[in-house]
Amino acid sequence: MKNMKNLKILIVSLFVITFLASCSEDNNIEINQIEENLEGEAGESLKISLRLMAEDGIAQIVAESEELGLDYFENIETAPGGMNVEFTVTIPSDAKADDEFEIDVQVSDTSGDRVEEVLTITVE
């Protein structure tokens, strides 16, 4: 019975520690779209412009979309603050209206913190 009580305390403690660690705001990285319109027609090329901000400086940028053939990777060290980044994607010519394509953007700062955001392109 005593072992069961200790096990319950251990499980609750682990849950609380995990919850607090996942809710901490240690990273100060922002990913902002410069153009809000992420819509286009089949076969159209879209320029994606992002403003990246990090108090400790940007260390790495990754943008990927298998469906759009995007594989953008850059290691960079910037001064604290931010930078702009641009890349171009082409909507597949066989895409249908209302199809959606996702771009996974990951930004790491010089402290090792990382933020991930998913951008969605919609076919008109």
Sequence and secondary structure as in RCSB ss.txt:
>XXXX:A:sequence
MKNMKNLKILIVSLFVITFLASCSEDNNIEINQIEENLEGEAGESLKISLRLMAEDGIAQIVAESEELGLDYFEN
IETAPGGMNVEFTVTIPSDAKADDEFEIDVQVSDTSGDRVEEVLTITVE
>XXXX:A:secstr
 HHHHHHHHHHHHHHHHHHHHHH     EEEEESS   EE TT EEEEEEEEEETT EEEEEEEETTTTEEEEEE
    SEEEEEEEEEE  TT  TT EEEEEEEEEETTS EEEEEEEEEE 
